[in-house]
Amino acid sequence: MQNQIPAGSDVNRKGRHGYWYDGERIDRQARERAEARERQSIAEMDAMPARFGLCYFIGNLEQGLVKIGYSKNVPGRRNRLSGSIPFPIRVLATATGGMDREAHYHHKFKGADIGGEWFTITPAILAEIARLNATRPADLGRGM
């Protein structure tokens, strides 16, 4: 007797070659692989020397805005930005990895993007800022 599956079920379906597969398990495995690739990518960016530039989070927590960018001179970048916006800003966090890390964060936080590398602060962005501040040395320009 052949296995029976309820009609319309998308958890278990018969594959092209006559075997069954578990859609939830496949989705979970895909998420786990993506998370492992992200951890590997972050580890590689963490290992990059600061001379390649720093990815920065500059903004104002009270205003709920943060700019995620890349610069070889983060204090100078903050000074240039502060002259063009109507509220005080400070460096919230920095990380090695330069442009690669900047692109990673822009993709990761694209749901909070409001344009021009500015993002509304979300719990995920705050968590990343806290993680960076816990792991980065103070000499990388944090808190200026």
C-alpha positions as CSV (number, residue, x, y, z in Angstrom):
1,M,0.0,0.0,0.0
2,Q,1.3,3.5,-0.9
3,N,1.7,6.2,1.8
4,Q,-1.1,8.6,1.9
5,I,-0.7,12.4,2.3
6,P,-3.6,14.7,3.0
7,A,-4.7,16.7,0.0
8,G,-3.1,20.2,-0.2
9,S,-0.4,19.4,2.3
10,D,2.8,21.4,1.6
11,V,4.9,19.8,4.4
12,N,5.3,16.4,2.7
13,R,5.0,16.1,-1.0
14,K,6.1,13.4,-3.5
15,G,9.1,14.4,-5.4
16,R,9.7,14.0,-9.1
17,H,11.6,10.8,-8.6
18,G,9.0,9.1,-6.3
19,Y,10.4,9.9,-2.9
20,W,9.0,12.0,-0.1
21,Y,10.6,15.1,1.3
22,D,10.0,17.4,4.3
23,G,9.6,21.0,3.2
24,E,10.0,22.3,6.8
25,R,13.2,20.4,7.2
26,I,14.6,21.7,3.9
27,D,13.7,25.3,4.8
28,R,15.3,24.9,8.2
29,Q,18.5,23.4,6.7
30,A,18.6,26.3,4.1
31,R,18.3,28.9,7.0
32,E,21.1,27.1,8.9
33,R,23.4,27.1,5.9
34,A,22.7,30.8,5.3
35,E,23.4,31.6,8.9
36,A,26.7,29.6,8.8
37,R,27.7,31.5,5.6
38,E,26.9,34.8,7.4
39,R,29.0,33.8,10.4
40,Q,31.9,32.9,8.2
41,S,31.6,36.1,6.2
42,I,31.6,38.2,9.4
43,A,34.6,36.3,10.8
44,E,36.5,37.0,7.6
45,M,35.6,40.7,7.8
46,D,36.6,40.8,11.5
47,A,40.0,39.5,10.5
48,M,40.7,42.3,8.0
49,P,43.1,45.0,9.1
50,A,41.7,48.5,9.9
51,R,44.0,50.0,7.2
52,F,41.4,48.9,4.6
53,G,38.9,51.3,6.2
54,L,36.2,50.9,8.7
55,C,32.5,50.5,8.5
56,Y,30.8,52.9,10.8
57,F,27.4,53.5,12.5
58,I,27.1,57.2,13.0
59,G,23.9,58.7,14.2
60,N,21.6,59.9,17.0
61,L,19.7,57.4,19.1
62,E,17.2,60.0,20.3
63,Q,16.3,60.9,16.7
64,G,16.2,57.2,15.8
65,L,18.5,57.6,12.8
66,V,21.8,56.0,11.9
67,K,24.1,56.2,8.9
68,I,25.9,53.0,8.0
69,G,28.9,53.8,5.8
70,Y,32.6,53.2,5.2
71,S,35.6,55.5,5.7
72,K,39.3,55.4,6.3
73,N,38.9,58.5,8.5
74,V,35.8,58.0,10.7
75,P,36.3,61.1,12.9
76,G,36.7,63.2,9.8
77,R,33.6,61.7,8.2
78,R,31.6,62.4,11.4
79,N,32.8,66.0,11.4
80,R,31.7,66.4,7.7
81,L,28.3,64.9,8.3
82,S,27.6,67.0,11.4
83,G,27.8,70.2,9.4
84,S,25.0,69.1,7.1
85,I,22.3,67.7,9.5
86,P,20.2,69.6,12.1
87,F,20.9,67.4,15.1
88,P,24.0,66.2,16.9
89,I,25.5,62.9,15.9
90,R,28.2,60.7,17.2
91,V,30.0,57.5,16.2
92,L,28.0,54.7,17.7
93,A,30.2,51.8,16.5
94,T,32.9,50.8,14.0
95,A,34.0,47.6,12.5
96,T,36.8,46.4,10.3
97,G,35.8,45.0,6.9
98,G,35.4,48.3,5.0
99,M,33.2,48.3,1.9
100,D,32.4,44.6,2.2
101,R,31.0,45.0,5.7
102,E,29.1,48.2,4.7
103,A,27.5,46.3,1.8
104,H,26.7,43.4,4.2
105,Y,24.9,45.7,6.6
106,H,23.0,47.6,3.9
107,H,21.6,44.3,2.7
108,K,21.0,43.0,6.2
109,F,19.1,46.1,7.3
110,K,17.5,47.0,4.0
111,G,14.0,47.0,5.6
112,A,15.0,50.0,7.7
113,D,16.7,51.9,4.8
114,I,15.3,55.5,4.3
115,G,17.9,56.5,1.7
116,G,21.3,57.9,1.4
117,E,22.8,55.2,3.7
118,W,20.5,56.4,6.5
119,F,18.5,53.8,8.4
120,T,15.8,54.0,11.1
121,I,17.1,52.4,14.2
122,T,15.6,49.0,14.8
123,P,16.2,46.4,17.5
124,A,18.4,44.4,15.1
125,I,20.6,47.5,14.4
126,L,20.8,48.3,18.1
127,A,21.8,44.7,18.8
128,E,24.6,44.9,16.1
129,I,25.9,48.2,17.6
130,A,26.0,46.6,21.0
131,R,27.8,43.5,19.7
132,L,30.3,45.6,17.9
133,N,31.0,47.8,20.9
134,A,31.5,44.6,23.0
135,T,34.0,43.1,20.6
136,R,35.9,46.1,19.0
137,P,38.9,47.8,20.6
138,A,38.3,51.4,21.8
139,D,40.9,52.8,19.4
140,L,38.8,52.2,16.4
141,G,37.0,55.5,16.8
142,R,33.9,54.4,18.7
143,G,32.0,57.1,20.7
144,M,33.6,60.2,19.2
